[in-house]
């Protein structure tokens, strides 16, 4: 059989098939990249060890700015909240953690809870991967006691354990920035970019409801009064009219009254725990004021 007129057609066909295959591979790669940027990366892309490294880099960057309040009374508060909530997190069952979107690491070691109180009149809190939470002094002043503040802290930790903080930051600043900030070299500069991105984060309604539920569970597991979280929400609702900064924050959350009601229902059957041994009056007195920075 004479192939002299068939070979060119077969060669063109092979080339077209190769081009189509390359196009499909490119499209698949783009789709995977989009999934990563939307906050659904594979766990291997940003693992627990990297989260811990990122938390340390972010904390170091914040401390360089000199805005962390480190008066003895405030340091005592942060240490006692950290220790109590860390113990509570360790006591939570694997089933309870999985319910809130977190799997216990193979080594059994959960990230340590870290909290920094930063001098700012803004009533806000910011969560970072690795269980690092920044509380603004304006938020602290809005609370009626350390247990309420621990409730807010527990809510923010809920965003961490459910990967809300990580996924939102991936969408805001990109996975490459998070990976860079958790490494060496220009980590300091990238950590500052992560911090700016975290301040801009707004979680969705479902994420906030899940973090609310987690806050009540963690308070109970930490031997703290689980009703402290609904009390914290109520305190924030009462100060909303007097704090323009807070009004901006609650706009993106589910309605506060609904959240308070749900938090009260979740805490109704829980055992009330101890109070934190903290001198709250000394904490408030140690926080800088606009008239006495």
C-alpha positions in Angstrom: 0.0 0.0 0.0 1.3 3.4 -0.9 1.7 5.6 2.3 3.1 8.6 0.5 -0.1 10.6 0.7 -1.1 9.5 4.2 2.0 10.4 6.3 1.5 14.2 6.2 -2.1 13.9 7.4 -1.0 11.5 10.2 1.8 13.9 11.3 -0.6 16.8 11.4 -3.1 14.8 13.4 -0.4 13.8 15.9 0.6 17.5 16.3 -3.0 18.5 16.9 -3.4 15.8 19.5 -0.2 17.0 21.3 -1.4 20.6 21.2 -4.8 19.5 22.6 -3.1 17.5 25.4 -0.9 20.5 26.4 -3.9 22.8 26.4 -5.8 20.4 28.7 -2.8 20.2 31.0 -2.5 24.0 31.1 -6.2 24.3 31.8 -6.0 21.7 34.6 -3.0 23.6 36.1 -4.9 26.8 36.0 -7.9 25.3 37.7 -5.7 23.9 40.5 -4.1 27.3 40.9 -7.5 28.9 41.2 -8.6 26.4 43.8 -5.5 27.2 45.8 -6.0 31.0 45.6 -9.6 30.6 46.6 -8.5 29.0 49.9 -8.8 25.3 49.3 -5.1 24.3 49.1 -3.9 20.8 49.8 -2.8 20.4 53.4 0.7 19.7 52.2 1.0 23.1 50.6 0.7 24.9 54.0 1.1 22.4 56.9 0.9 22.8 60.6 4.7 23.4 61.0 4.4 26.3 58.5 1.5 27.8 60.4 3.5 27.8 63.5 6.4 29.5 61.7 4.1 32.1 60.2 2.6 32.8 63.7 6.1 33.4 65.0 7.0 35.7 62.1 3.8 37.7 62.5 4.3 38.1 66.2 7.9 39.2 65.7 6.8 41.8 63.1 4.1 43.2 65.5 6.6 43.4 68.3 9.0 45.4 66.2 6.2 48.0 65.7 6.3 48.6 69.5 2.5 48.6 69.9 2.2 45.5 72.0 1.0 46.3 75.6 3.2 44.5 78.0 2.4 46.0 81.4 2.6 43.4 84.1 -1.2 43.2 84.6 -1.8 42.8 80.9 0.9 40.2 80.5 -0.6 38.3 83.5 -4.0 38.4 81.7 -2.6 37.1 78.4 -0.7 34.3 80.0 -3.6 33.0 82.0 -6.0 33.1 79.0 -3.5 31.4 76.8 -2.8 28.6 79.4 -6.5 28.0 80.2 -7.6 27.9 76.6 -4.6 25.7 75.6 -5.6 23.2 78.3 -9.2 23.3 77.1 -8.2 22.8 73.5 -6.0 19.8 74.5 -9.0 18.3 76.4 -11.4 18.6 73.5 -12.1 15.2 71.9 -11.1 14.4 68.3 -14.8 14.2 67.5 -15.4 17.7 68.8 -12.4 19.1 66.9 -13.5 17.4 63.7 -17.0 18.8 64.2 -15.4 22.3 64.0 -13.3 21.4 61.0 -10.0 20.4 62.7 -8.1 17.1 62.8 -5.8 16.4 65.7 -2.2 16.3 64.3 -0.5 12.9 64.1 1.9 13.9 66.8 -1.0 14.9 69.1 0.5 18.4 69.6 -1.9 21.3 68.8 -0.4 24.7 68.0 0.1 26.8 71.2 -2.4 29.6 71.8 -0.8 33.0 71.5 -2.5 36.3 72.2 -1.1 39.8 71.8 -2.9 42.9 73.1 -2.1 45.8 70.8 -2.6 49.5 71.6 -5.5 50.7 69.3 -8.8 52.3 70.0 -10.4 50.0 67.4 -12.8 47.4 68.8 -11.5 44.4 66.8 -9.6 41.2 66.9 -7.5 39.5 64.2 -6.8 35.8 63.9 -3.8 34.3 62.2 -2.9 30.6 61.3 -1.1 28.9 64.1 -3.5 30.0 66.8 -2.1 33.6 67.1 -4.7 36.2 67.9 -4.3 39.9 68.2 -6.7 41.8 70.4 -7.0 45.5 70.2 -7.1 47.4 73.4 -10.4 49.0 72.3 -11.9 45.6 72.4 -10.5 44.8 75.8 -12.0 48.0 77.2 -15.4 47.0 75.8 -15.5 43.8 77.9 -16.8 43.5 81.5 -14.2 41.0 82.7 -11.5 38.6 81.6 -13.9 35.7 81.0 -15.7 37.7 78.3 -12.4 38.5 76.7 -11.5 34.8 76.8 -14.8 34.1 75.0 -13.8 36.5 72.2 -10.4 34.9 72.1 -12.0 31.4 71.9 -14.1 32.6 68.9 -11.0 33.8 67.1 -9.2 30.5 67.8 -12.2 28.9 66.2 -11.4 30.7 63.0 -7.9 29.3 63.3 -8.7 25.6 63.9 -11.3 25.6 61.1 -8.7 27.1 58.8 -10.9 30.2 58.2 -7.9 32.4 59.0 -5.6 30.5 56.7 -8.0 30.3 53.8 -9.1 33.9 54.0 -5.4 35.0 54.1 -4.7 32.9 51.0 -7.5 34.7 49.2 -6.4 38.1 50.5 -2.6 38.0 50.1 -1.9 34.7 48.2 -0.4 31.4 49.1 3.1 32.4 48.0 3.2 35.3 50.5 2.1 33.0 53.4 4.8 30.5 52.4 7.4 33.2 52.1 6.4 34.7 55.5 6.8 31.3 57.2 10.3 30.9 55.8 13.5 32.8 56.0 15.0 35.7 54.1 12.4 38.4 53.4 10.0 36.8 56.0 9.8 40.0 58.0 8.6 42.1 55.1 6.1 39.4 54.0 4.8 39.1 57.6 3.9 42.8 57.5 2.0 42.1 54.3 0.2 39.2 56.0 -0.8 41.5 58.9 -2.2 44.1 56.6 -4.2 41.4 54.8 -5.5 39.9 58.0 -6.9 43.3 59.1 -9.0 43.5 55.9 -10.4 39.9 56.3 -14.2 39.6 56.5 -15.5 36.0 57.2 -18.8 34.7 55.8 -21.9 34.1 57.9 -21.3 30.3 58.2 -17.8 30.8 59.4 -18.9 33.2 62.1 -21.7 30.9 63.3 -19.2 28.0 63.4 -16.7 30.1 65.4 -19.5 31.2 67.8 -20.3 27.5 68.5 -16.7 26.7 68.9 -16.2 29.5 71.4 -18.9 28.1 73.7 -17.4 24.6 73.4 -13.9 25.8 74.2 -14.9 27.8 77.2 -16.7 24.8 78.6 -13.7 22.5 77.9 -11.4 25.1 79.6 -13.5 25.1 82.8 -14.7 28.7 82.1 -18.3 29.8 82.2 -19.6 29.2 78.7 -22.2 32.0 79.1 -19.2 34.4 79.1 -19.3 34.4 75.3 -22.9 35.6 75.0 -22.1 38.2 77.7 -19.2 39.4 75.5 -21.5 39.7 72.5 -24.0 41.6 74.5 -21.3 44.0 75.8 -20.3 44.6 72.2 -23.8 45.2 71.2 -24.3 47.8 74.0 -21.2 49.7 72.9 -21.9 49.6 69.2 -23.7 53.0 69.2 -20.7 54.6 70.9 -18.0 53.1 68.8 -17.9 53.8 65.0 -15.0 51.4 64.6 -17.1 48.5 66.0 -20.1 49.4 63.8 -17.9 48.7 60.8 -16.9 45.3 62.2 -20.4 44.0 62.9 -21.7 44.9 59.5 -20.3 41.7 58.1 -21.3 39.4 60.9 -24.7 37.7 61.4 -27.0 39.9 63.4 -25.7 40.2 67.0 -29.1 39.6 68.6 -29.4 36.3 66.8 -25.9 35.3 67.8 -26.5 36.2 71.4 -29.6 34.0 71.5 -27.8 31.1 69.9 -24.8 31.4 72.2 -27.1 31.4 75.2 -28.9 28.2 74.0 -25.6 26.4 73.4 -24.3 27.3 76.9 -27.6 26.5 78.7 -26.7 22.8 79.4 -23.0 23.3 80.0 -21.4 23.2 83.4 -20.3 26.7 84.6 -16.6 26.8 85.4 -14.2 28.9 87.4 -13.3 32.6 86.9 -9.9 33.7 85.7 -7.7 34.9 88.6 -7.0 38.3 87.0 -7.1 41.8 88.4 -9.4 43.3 85.8 -9.3 46.8 87.2 -5.5 46.7 87.0 -5.7 45.5 83.4 -7.9 48.4 82.4 -5.8 50.9 84.2 -2.7 49.6 82.4 -4.1 50.1 78.9 -3.1 53.3 77.2 -5.8 55.9 76.7 -6.1 58.6 74.0 -5.2 61.2 76.6 -2.4 59.2 78.1 -0.7 57.2 75.3 
